[in-house]
Amino acid sequence: MTALLFRNLAYLGAAILFILGLKMLTRPETARRGNRLSALGMLIAIVATLTTRGLSFQWILAGLAVGGIIGAVAAQAVKMTGMPEMVALFNGFGGGASLLVGCAEYLYNPQSPAGTLIAVAAAVLIGGVTFSGSLVAVVKLAGFVSGKPLLFRGQKLVNGLLLAGAILCGAGFAAEAGHMPGLLAALIILALILGIGSTIPIGGADMPVVIALLNSYSGLAACAAGFVLLNTVLIVSGSLVGASGLILTGIMCRAMNRSIGHVLFAGVGVAAGKAADQVQGEARPISPQDAYLLLEAAQHVAIVPGYGMAVAQAQHAVSELGELLQANGCQVSYVIHPVAGRMPGHMNVLLAEANVPYDLLAEPQDVNPTMQSVDVALVIGANDVVNPAAREDASSAIYGMPIVNVDQAKTCIVLKRTLSAGFSGVDNPLFFKPNTRMLFGDAKASVAALVAEFKGT
């Protein structure tokens, strides 16, 4: 009784730390503290769980050792450009773990009550969709397959039938009191196929939204696993992750002026070829020396980072350039689009790593109304989030998506290797606007050249 009371009190304390940590994660200046509080809550929950009688500590310690080593090595080795893939992979592992927990509980106690079997079915269904869907997201983000959506006739019907079949298998499994394990096996197969089928039609421009949604799925799967194990802290933490993931997904969908249904079923990028044929013009290259002259005379510079900055690992050079501009009497703002990069908050993480002050970060709606007064908009590796086709071309695959209106600045300098399309596959007419200058090359090298010009070296 004493051990049970200790566990429940520890779980309550862990849940409180999770909630406080999640609250702190909403503000950049408290995010690191919130992450530590959440980690402390998880440590307390693990220690409390280990007081349960009848545990096989040799297997638990082996799992902790192997998993801890793999996690530590992966966290140290991953590049910032690989963070989206790692986040997606962690989401998938969370879903896969919930699936295995559900199956293990059934195998250990096949005579479980109906409520537990329903929870098993839910954990298997959501966990399976999360696992396979996350793996598809990983290979798309890593470039192993095209980021363009894969569509075929009757796709929505097929996915609908897969979902209906999975629900029927889960309901039949619970209704038969677990006496038909074949239904559980069928549920696993259908869930894994459904995860693949529901992710392949999603285009590259929607990948940040997909990662947020898969994160929510992993939380819901963990919550279902908590009901399977009757574990309070797992239910609470899973609910928090699921709810926060859904809220974040909604925020990002609104930032793209799209519904979640449109993200999941519309297939952004299908019209990419059509949009590419319509983009015509001549790009105007600029040298670092001439770009420096524009920046040196500017009173207000808006820096818009994108995935290209992450690829080039240019965030520290960008931060140094911003400091030099400020020292020159220039107003500097970093305009972060909610879906810039490959995961939610990708650019914020990079700039925080480079110690860019939080008060210099701005959202598009804060800067767009006064963009015409901006002397230079410096676009560093961004593409889709500054594409004026989203505002001007009704036939474009990204039409209606709010963007950073850098084309309305007095001068726009785009740092990019080539004139290639963004991850959505949609070409960018910004490159051919009369006030746009293209500074071709590696973003880090280009920014370093600008820094050298300011320093006179």
C-alpha positions as CSV (number, residue, x, y, z in Angstrom):
1,M,0.0,0.0,0.0
2,T,2.9,2.4,0.8
3,A,4.6,1.6,-2.5
4,L,1.3,2.3,-4.4
5,L,0.8,5.6,-2.6
6,F,4.4,6.6,-3.4
7,R,3.9,5.8,-7.0
8,N,0.7,7.7,-7.3
9,L,2.2,10.7,-5.6
10,A,5.3,10.5,-7.8
11,Y,3.1,10.3,-10.9
12,L,1.1,13.3,-9.7
13,G,4.3,15.3,-9.3
14,A,5.6,14.1,-12.7
15,A,2.3,15.2,-14.3
16,I,2.6,18.6,-12.7
17,L,6.2,19.0,-14.0
18,F,5.0,18.0,-17.5
19,I,2.3,20.7,-17.5
20,L,4.7,23.3,-16.1
21,G,7.4,22.3,-18.6
22,L,4.9,22.4,-21.5
23,K,3.8,25.9,-20.4
24,M,7.4,27.1,-20.4
25,L,8.0,25.7,-23.8
26,T,5.6,28.3,-25.3
27,R,8.2,31.1,-24.7
28,P,11.7,31.1,-26.1
29,E,13.3,32.6,-23.0
30,T,11.9,29.8,-20.7
31,A,12.0,26.9,-23.2
32,R,15.2,25.4,-22.0
33,R,14.0,25.4,-18.3
34,G,10.7,23.9,-19.4
35,N,12.6,21.1,-21.2
36,R,14.6,20.4,-18.1
37,L,11.5,20.3,-15.9
38,S,9.8,17.9,-18.3
39,A,12.9,15.7,-18.3
40,L,12.9,15.7,-14.5
41,G,9.2,14.7,-14.5
42,M,10.0,11.8,-16.8
43,L,12.9,10.7,-14.5
44,I,10.6,10.7,-11.5
45,A,8.0,8.7,-13.4
46,I,10.5,6.1,-14.5
47,V,11.9,5.7,-10.9
48,A,8.4,5.4,-9.5
49,T,7.5,2.8,-12.1
50,L,10.6,0.8,-11.2
51,T,9.2,0.3,-7.7
52,T,6.5,-2.0,-9.1
53,R,6.9,-5.6,-7.9
54,G,7.6,-8.4,-10.3
55,L,9.7,-6.5,-12.8
56,S,12.5,-8.2,-14.7
57,F,15.2,-5.7,-13.9
58,Q,17.8,-7.4,-16.1
59,W,15.8,-6.8,-19.2
60,I,14.9,-3.3,-18.1
61,L,18.5,-2.3,-17.4
62,A,19.6,-3.9,-20.7
63,G,17.0,-1.9,-22.5
64,L,18.0,1.3,-20.7
65,A,21.6,0.8,-21.5
66,V,21.1,0.0,-25.2
67,G,18.5,2.6,-25.8
68,G,20.4,5.2,-23.8
69,I,23.6,4.7,-25.7
70,I,21.8,4.8,-29.1
71,G,19.9,7.9,-28.1
72,A,23.0,9.7,-26.8
73,V,25.1,8.9,-29.8
74,A,22.3,9.9,-32.2
75,A,21.6,13.2,-30.4
76,Q,25.3,14.1,-30.5
77,A,25.8,13.0,-34.1
78,V,22.7,14.4,-35.8
79,K,23.2,17.6,-37.8
80,M,20.7,20.4,-37.5
81,T,19.6,19.6,-41.0
82,G,18.8,16.1,-39.8
83,M,16.6,17.2,-36.9
84,P,13.3,17.0,-38.8
85,E,14.1,13.4,-39.7
86,M,15.1,12.6,-36.1
87,V,11.9,14.1,-34.7
88,A,9.8,12.1,-37.2
89,L,11.7,9.0,-36.3
90,F,11.1,9.5,-32.6
91,N,7.4,10.0,-33.3
92,G,7.5,6.7,-35.2
93,F,9.3,4.9,-32.4
94,G,6.8,6.2,-29.9
95,G,3.9,4.8,-32.0
96,G,5.7,1.5,-32.5
97,A,6.3,1.2,-28.7
98,S,2.6,1.8,-28.0
99,L,1.7,-0.9,-30.6
100,L,4.1,-3.4,-28.9
101,V,2.8,-2.5,-25.5
102,G,-0.8,-3.3,-26.6
103,C,0.2,-6.6,-28.2
104,A,2.4,-7.6,-25.2
105,E,-0.4,-6.9,-22.7
106,Y,-2.8,-9.1,-24.7
107,L,-0.3,-12.0,-25.0
108,Y,0.5,-11.8,-21.3
109,N,-3.2,-11.7,-20.3
110,P,-5.5,-12.8,-23.2
111,Q,-8.5,-12.9,-20.8
112,S,-8.4,-9.1,-20.2
113,P,-11.7,-7.3,-19.7
114,A,-13.4,-5.6,-22.7
115,G,-12.2,-2.1,-21.6
116,T,-8.6,-3.2,-21.8
117,L,-9.1,-4.9,-25.1
118,I,-10.6,-1.7,-26.6
119,A,-7.5,0.2,-25.3
120,V,-5.3,-2.5,-26.9
121,A,-7.0,-2.1,-30.2
122,A,-6.7,1.7,-30.0
123,A,-3.0,1.5,-29.1
124,V,-2.3,-0.9,-32.0
125,L,-4.3,1.2,-34.5
126,I,-2.9,4.6,-33.7
127,G,0.6,3.3,-32.9
128,G,0.7,1.4,-36.2
129,V,-0.4,4.4,-38.3
130,T,2.1,6.6,-36.4
131,F,5.0,4.1,-36.9
132,S,4.6,3.5,-40.7
133,G,3.5,7.1,-41.4
134,S,6.6,8.5,-39.6
135,L,8.9,6.2,-41.6
136,V,7.4,7.5,-44.8
137,A,8.0,11.1,-43.5
138,V,11.6,10.2,-42.7
139,V,12.5,8.9,-46.1
140,K,10.8,11.9,-47.7
141,L,12.6,14.4,-45.5
142,A,15.9,12.6,-46.0
143,G,15.4,12.8,-49.8
144,F,15.5,9.0,-50.3
145,V,12.2,9.4,-52.2
146,S,10.7,12.5,-53.9
147,G,9.0,15.0,-51.7
148,K,6.2,15.3,-54.2
149,P,2.8,13.7,-53.3
150,L,2.2,10.2,-54.6
151,L,-1.4,10.1,-55.8
152,F,-3.5,7.5,-57.6
153,R,-7.2,7.2,-58.6
154,G,-9.5,6.2,-55.8
155,Q,-6.8,6.9,-53.2
156,K,-9.2,8.5,-50.7
157,L,-11.6,5.5,-51.1
158,V,-8.8,3.0,-50.5
159,N,-7.7,4.9,-47.3
160,G,-11.3,5.1,-46.2
161,L,-11.7,1.4,-46.6
162,L,-8.4,0.7,-44.8
163,L,-9.6,2.8,-41.9
164,A,-13.0,1.2,-41.8
165,G,-11.5,-2.3,-42.0
166,A,-9.1,-1.5,-39.1
167,I,-11.9,-0.2,-36.9
168,L,-14.0,-3.2,-37.7
169,C,-11.1,-5.6,-36.8
170,G,-10.5,-3.7,-33.6
171,A,-14.2,-3.7,-32.6
172,G,-14.5,-7.4,-33.5
173,F,-11.4,-8.2,-31.5
174,A,-12.8,-6.5,-28.4
175,A,-16.3,-7.9,-28.9
176,E,-14.9,-11.5,-29.1
177,A,-13.1,-11.0,-25.8
178,G,-9.8,-11.5,-27.5
179,H,-10.6,-15.0,-28.6
180,M,-9.8,-14.2,-32.2
181,P,-6.1,-13.1,-32.3
182,G,-6.3,-13.2,-36.1
183,L,-8.3,-10.0,-35.9
184,L,-5.5,-8.3,-33.9
185,A,-3.0,-9.5,-36.5
186,A,-5.2,-8.1,-39.3
187,L,-5.5,-4.8,-37.4
188,I,-1.7,-4.5,-37.2
189,I,-1.4,-5.0,-40.9
190,L,-4.2,-2.6,-41.8
191,A,-2.8,0.0,-39.4
192,L,0.7,-0.2,-40.9
193,I,-0.7,0.0,-44.5
194,L,-3.0,2.9,-43.5
195,G,0.0,4.9,-42.1
196,I,1.8,4.6,-45.4
197,G,-1.3,5.3,-47.5
198,S,-2.2,8.4,-45.5
199,T,1.3,9.9,-45.7
200,I,2.4,9.3,-49.3
201,P,-0.1,11.8,-50.7
202,I,1.2,14.7,-48.6
203,G,3.5,17.1,-50.5
204,G,6.8,18.5,-49.3
205,A,5.4,21.9,-48.4
206,D,3.2,20.3,-45.8
207,M,5.9,18.3,-44.1
208,P,6.1,20.5,-41.0
209,V,2.3,20.1,-40.5
210,V,2.7,16.3,-41.0
211,I,5.4,16.1,-38.3
212,A,3.2,18.0,-35.9
213,L,0.3,15.7,-36.6
214,L,2.4,12.6,-36.2
215,N,3.7,13.9,-32.9
216,S,0.1,14.2,-31.8
217,Y,-0.6,10.7,-33.0
218,S,2.3,9.3,-30.9
219,G,0.9,11.1,-27.9
220,L,-2.6,9.6,-28.4
221,A,-1.0,6.1,-28.9
222,A,0.9,6.5,-25.6
223,C,-2.4,7.6,-23.9
224,A,-4.1,4.4,-25.2
225,A,-1.1,2.4,-24.0
226,G,-1.6,4.0,-20.6
227,F,-5.1,2.8,-20.4
228,V,-3.9,-0.7,-21.4
229,L,-1.4,-0.7,-18.5
230,L,-3.6,1.4,-16.2
231,N,-0.6,3.8,-15.8
232,T,-1.7,7.3,-14.8
233,V,1.4,9.2,-15.8
234,L,1.4,7.6,-19.3
235,I,-2.3,8.6,-19.7
236,V,-1.5,12.2,-18.6
237,S,1.7,12.6,-20.7
238,G,0.1,11.0,-23.7
239,S,-2.9,13.3,-23.5
240,L,-0.7,16.4,-23.2
241,V,1.4,15.4,-26.2
242,G,-1.7,14.5,-28.2
243,A,-3.5,17.7,-27.4
244,S,-0.5,20.0,-27.8
245,G,0.3,18.3,-31.1
246,L,-3.3,18.9,-32.4
247,I,-3.2,22.5,-31.3
248,L,0.2,23.0,-33.1
249,T,-1.2,21.3,-36.2
250,G,-4.1,23.7,-36.2
251,I,-1.9,26.7,-35.8
252,M,0.3,25.7,-38.7
253,C,-2.7,24.9,-40.9
254,R,-4.0,28.4,-40.2
255,A,-0.6,29.8,-41.0
256,M,-0.9,28.1,-44.4
257,N,-4.5,29.1,-44.8
258,R,-5.4,25.4,-45.2
259,S,-7.6,23.0,-43.4
260,I,-6.2,19.7,-42.0
261,G,-8.4,17.8,-44.5
262,H,-6.8,19.8,-47.3
263,V,-3.3,19.0,-46.0
264,L,-4.1,15.3,-45.7
265,F,-6.0,14.8,-49.0
266,A,-5.3,17.6,-51.4
267,G,-1.7,16.7,-52.4
268,V,0.2,19.9,-52.6
269,G,2.7,19.9,-55.4
270,V,0.5,18.2,-58.0
271,A,0.3,21.4,-60.0
272,A,4.1,22.1,-59.7
273,G,4.8,21.3,-63.3
274,K,2.0,23.7,-64.4
275,A,3.3,26.5,-62.2
276,A,6.9,25.9,-63.4
277,D,5.9,26.4,-67.1
278,Q,4.3,29.8,-66.2
279,V,7.4,31.2,-64.5
280,Q,9.5,33.1,-66.9
281,G,12.1,35.9,-66.7
282,E,15.7,36.7,-66.2
283,A,17.4,36.6,-62.8
284,R,19.7,39.4,-61.9
285,P,22.8,38.1,-60.1
286,I,24.7,40.3,-57.5
287,S,28.2,40.1,-56.0
288,P,28.9,40.1,-52.3
289,Q,30.6,43.5,-52.7
290,D,27.5,45.1,-54.3
291,A,25.2,43.3,-51.8
292,Y,27.3,44.8,-49.0
293,L,26.8,48.3,-50.4
294,L,23.0,47.9,-50.3
295,L,23.1,46.5,-46.8
296,E,25.6,49.2,-45.5
297,A,23.2,51.9,-46.6
298,A,20.1,50.2,-45.3
299,Q,18.1,51.6,-42.4
300,H,15.9,48.5,-42.0
301,V,16.9,44.9,-43.0
302,A,14.5,42.0,-42.7
303,I,16.3,38.6,-42.6
304,V,14.1,35.7,-43.7
305,P,15.8,32.3,-43.0
306,G,14.8,29.0,-44.5
307,Y,16.0,25.4,-44.9
308,G,19.0,26.5,-47.0
309,M,20.4,28.2,-43.9
310,A,20.1,24.9,-42.1
311,V,21.8,23.0,-44.9
312,A,24.7,25.4,-45.0
313,Q,24.9,25.7,-41.2
314,A,24.9,29.4,-41.7
315,Q,23.1,30.5,-38.5
316,H,26.2,31.7,-36.7
317,A,27.4,33.8,-39.7
318,V,23.8,35.2,-40.0
319,S,23.9,36.2,-36.4
320,E,27.2,37.9,-36.8
321,L,25.9,39.8,-39.9
322,G,22.9,40.9,-37.9
323,E,25.1,42.3,-35.1
324,L,27.3,44.2,-37.7
325,L,24.2,45.7,-39.2
326,Q,22.9,46.8,-35.8
327,A,26.3,48.3,-35.0
328,N,26.0,50.2,-38.3
329,G,22.7,51.8,-37.0
330,C,20.4,49.5,-39.0
331,Q,17.2,48.1,-37.6
332,V,17.3,44.3,-38.0
333,S,14.4,41.8,-37.7
334,Y,14.4,38.1,-38.3
335,V,11.1,37.1,-39.9
336,I,10.2,33.5,-39.2
337,H,7.4,31.8,-41.1
338,P,5.6,29.1,-39.1
339,V,6.4,26.4,-41.7
340,A,9.9,27.5,-42.6
341,G,12.2,24.5,-42.7
342,R,11.2,20.9,-42.3
343,M,9.7,20.9,-38.8
344,P,7.8,23.2,-36.4
345,G,10.2,25.8,-34.9
346,H,13.1,24.7,-37.1
347,M,14.4,28.3,-37.7
348,N,13.8,29.3,-34.1
349,V,16.0,26.4,-32.9
350,L,18.8,27.4,-35.3
351,L,18.7,31.1,-34.4
352,A,18.6,30.3,-30.7
353,E,21.7,28.1,-31.2
354,A,23.4,31.2,-32.7
355,N,22.2,33.4,-29.7
356,V,20.1,35.7,-31.8
357,P,18.1,37.8,-29.3
358,Y,14.5,36.7,-28.9
359,D,13.1,40.2,-29.3
360,L,14.5,40.4,-32.8
361,L,12.3,37.5,-34.0
362,A,9.1,38.4,-35.8
363,E,6.2,36.7,-37.5
364,P,5.1,37.5,-41.1
365,Q,2.0,39.3,-40.0
366,D,4.1,41.6,-37.8
367,V,6.4,42.7,-40.7
368,N,4.2,42.4,-43.9
369,P,2.1,45.5,-43.3
370,T,5.3,47.6,-43.3
371,M,7.4,45.6,-45.8
372,Q,7.4,48.5,-48.3
373,S,9.4,50.5,-45.9
374,V,12.1,47.7,-45.5
375,D,15.2,48.7,-47.4
376,V,16.6,45.2,-47.9
377,A,14.8,41.8,-47.4
378,L,17.6,39.3,-47.1
379,V,16.3,35.8,-47.9
380,I,18.6,33.0,-46.8
381,G,17.7,29.7,-48.3
382,A,13.9,30.2,-48.0
383,N,11.7,29.4,-51.1
384,D,8.1,28.3,-50.6
385,V,7.5,30.7,-47.7
386,V,8.5,33.8,-49.8
387,N,6.9,32.6,-53.1
388,P,4.6,35.4,-54.4
389,A,2.8,32.8,-56.5
390,A,0.9,31.9,-53.3
391,R,-0.5,35.4,-53.5
392,E,-0.7,36.1,-57.2
393,D,-1.2,32.9,-59.1
394,A,-4.6,31.2,-58.5
395,S,-3.4,28.1,-60.5
396,S,-0.4,27.6,-58.2
397,A,-0.3,24.6,-55.9
398,I,0.4,26.8,-53.0
399,Y,-2.1,29.6,-53.8
400,G,-3.7,31.1,-50.7
401,M,-0.8,30.2,-48.4
402,P,0.3,33.3,-46.4
403,I,3.9,34.2,-47.1
404,V,6.5,36.7,-46.2
405,N,6.0,39.5,-48.7
406,V,9.7,40.1,-49.4
407,D,8.9,41.1,-53.0
408,Q,7.4,44.3,-51.6
409,A,10.6,45.4,-50.0
410,K,12.6,48.1,-51.8
411,T,15.3,45.5,-52.6
412,C,15.2,41.8,-52.1
413,I,18.5,39.8,-52.0
414,V,18.0,36.0,-52.3
415,L,20.9,33.8,-51.2
416,K,20.5,30.5,-53.0
417,R,22.6,28.0,-54.9
418,T,20.4,27.8,-58.0
419,L,17.0,28.8,-59.3
420,S,15.5,25.4,-58.5
421,A,12.0,25.0,-57.0
422,G,11.4,24.6,-53.3
423,F,10.5,21.4,-51.4
424,S,6.9,21.7,-52.7
425,G,8.2,21.5,-56.3
426,V,6.7,24.9,-57.1
427,D,9.0,27.4,-59.0
428,N,9.4,30.8,-57.5
429,P,8.7,34.0,-59.6
430,L,10.3,36.1,-56.9
431,F,13.7,35.3,-58.5
432,F,12.7,37.3,-61.6
433,K,11.1,40.3,-59.9
434,P,12.7,43.7,-60.9
435,N,13.7,44.5,-57.3
436,T,15.2,41.0,-56.7
437,R,18.9,40.3,-56.8
438,M,20.3,36.7,-56.6
439,L,23.4,36.1,-54.6
440,F,24.3,32.6,-55.8
441,G,26.4,30.1,-53.8
442,D,26.5,28.4,-50.5
443,A,24.6,30.4,-47.9
444,K,27.3,30.2,-45.2
445,A,30.0,31.3,-47.7
446,S,27.9,34.1,-49.0
447,V,27.0,35.5,-45.6
448,A,30.7,35.1,-44.5
449,A,31.7,37.2,-47.6
450,L,29.2,39.9,-46.5
451,V,30.6,39.8,-42.9
452,A,34.1,40.2,-44.4
453,E,33.0,43.2,-46.4
454,F,31.6,44.9,-43.2
455,K,34.9,44.2,-41.3
456,G,37.0,45.4,-44.3
457,T,38.9,42.2,-44.5
